[in-house]
């Protein structure tokens, strides 16, 4: 039971970290300051990634396009802003994951690609 609980806690923390990355990207690029909106975006982006990334040869590209599409759909500003939000989210999440890893907290950034 402790393993299931620790897995759930790790999932939630990783999702919150991914949401934080998207929040940072959206705040820097569009000025939107809504953390809950970012967390929901992270969940939808993670689902899109999970559904498409397994497709042989083109899955990674399709998943990336779907992820940016989700951000474009959830935030104003068009495709360029969506790409910039995703880029800032990736950098911010990578920093948080690295710092937490150094502190001994093994999390990832659910909902942010490659984090």
C-alpha positions as CSV (number, residue, x, y, z in Angstrom):
1,X,0.0,0.0,0.0
2,X,2.9,2.4,0.8
3,X,4.2,1.9,-2.8
4,X,0.9,2.8,-4.3
5,X,0.7,5.9,-2.1
6,X,4.2,7.0,-2.9
7,X,3.5,6.5,-6.6
8,X,0.4,8.6,-6.4
9,X,2.3,11.3,-4.5
10,X,5.1,11.3,-7.1
11,X,2.5,11.5,-9.9
12,X,0.8,14.5,-8.3
13,X,4.1,16.3,-7.5
14,X,5.3,15.7,-11.1
15,X,2.0,17.0,-12.5
16,X,2.3,20.1,-10.3
17,X,5.9,20.6,-11.6
18,X,4.7,20.3,-15.2
19,X,1.9,22.7,-14.5
20,X,4.4,25.1,-13.0
21,X,6.5,25.0,-16.2
22,X,3.5,25.8,-18.4
23,X,2.4,28.5,-15.9
24,X,5.9,30.1,-16.2
25,X,5.7,29.9,-20.0
26,X,2.3,31.3,-20.2
27,X,3.1,34.1,-17.8
28,X,6.3,35.1,-19.6
29,X,4.8,34.9,-23.1
30,X,1.2,35.9,-22.7
31,X,0.9,37.4,-19.2
32,X,-1.7,34.8,-18.2
33,X,-1.4,34.1,-14.5
34,X,-3.6,31.1,-13.9
35,X,-1.9,28.1,-12.3
36,X,-4.9,25.8,-12.4
37,X,-5.4,26.5,-16.1
38,X,-1.7,25.5,-16.6
39,X,-2.2,22.2,-14.6
40,X,-5.2,21.3,-16.7
41,X,-3.2,22.1,-19.9
42,X,-0.4,19.8,-18.6
43,X,-2.9,17.0,-18.1
44,X,-4.4,17.4,-21.6
45,X,-0.9,17.7,-23.1
46,X,0.3,14.5,-21.3
47,X,-2.7,12.6,-22.6
48,X,-2.1,13.8,-26.1
49,X,1.5,12.7,-25.8
50,X,0.6,9.3,-24.4
51,X,-1.9,8.6,-27.1
52,X,0.4,9.6,-30.1
53,X,4.0,9.0,-29.0
54,X,3.8,5.2,-29.4
55,X,3.1,5.4,-33.2
56,X,6.2,4.1,-35.0
57,X,8.4,6.5,-36.9
58,X,6.2,9.6,-36.7
59,X,4.7,9.3,-33.2
60,X,7.2,11.7,-31.6
61,X,6.6,14.4,-34.2
62,X,2.8,13.9,-34.0
63,X,2.9,14.1,-30.2
64,X,5.0,17.3,-30.3
65,X,2.6,18.9,-32.7
66,X,-0.4,17.8,-30.6
67,X,1.2,19.1,-27.5
68,X,1.8,22.5,-29.1
69,X,-1.7,22.4,-30.4
70,X,-3.1,21.9,-26.9
71,X,-1.2,24.9,-25.7
72,X,-2.4,26.9,-28.7
73,X,-6.0,25.8,-28.0
74,X,-5.7,26.7,-24.2
75,X,-3.9,30.0,-24.6
76,X,-4.4,33.1,-26.8
77,X,-1.8,34.2,-29.2
78,X,-1.5,31.7,-32.0
79,X,1.1,29.1,-32.9
80,X,4.2,31.2,-32.3
81,X,3.1,32.0,-28.7
82,X,2.3,28.3,-28.2
83,X,5.7,27.2,-29.3
84,X,7.3,29.9,-27.1
85,X,5.2,28.8,-24.1
86,X,6.3,25.2,-24.7
87,X,9.9,26.2,-24.9
88,X,9.8,28.3,-21.7
89,X,7.8,25.5,-20.0
90,X,10.5,23.0,-20.9
91,X,13.4,25.2,-19.6
92,X,11.5,26.1,-16.4
93,X,10.5,22.5,-15.7
94,X,14.1,21.2,-16.4
95,X,15.4,23.6,-13.9
96,X,12.9,22.6,-11.2
97,X,13.4,18.9,-11.9
98,X,17.2,19.3,-11.7
99,X,17.1,21.3,-8.4
100,X,14.6,18.8,-6.9
101,X,16.8,15.9,-8.1
102,X,19.8,17.4,-6.4
103,X,17.7,17.7,-3.2
104,X,16.9,14.0,-3.5
105,X,13.3,14.4,-4.8
106,X,13.0,12.2,-7.9
107,X,10.3,13.9,-9.9
108,X,9.6,14.6,-13.6
109,X,7.5,17.2,-15.2
110,X,4.3,15.5,-16.3
111,X,2.7,17.5,-19.1
112,X,6.0,19.0,-20.3
113,X,7.8,17.2,-23.1
114,X,11.2,15.8,-22.3
115,X,11.2,17.0,-18.7
